[in-house]
Amino acid sequence: MTSSFNAKIEVDAKEKSQAIFDSINTDNEFYPENPTKTEMSFNDKIIIRIESNELTHMRANLNSCIRLIQTSYDSIKSVNI
């Protein structure tokens, strides 16, 4: 029997949300070997849905997404965009 795990993250970074989404979604689109099913969308908030049969893969992908969001936010904030 195979377990299936899923997670949904919603991020609201106000006026920086669109720029952050554009940054992290590019990484997701060009990562075909990703062991998880990761979908990103934007509608006033960044929404990330992750599905995996392996809990460790899902956790690693969640951590990566959160770090990319934080790094993008910090970068944008540092140049006052």
Summary of the structure (lengths in Angstrom):
residues: 81
radius of gyration: 13.3
end to end distance: 49.0
largest distance: 50.5
contacts: 206
relative contact order: 0.25
helix: 49%
strand: 25%
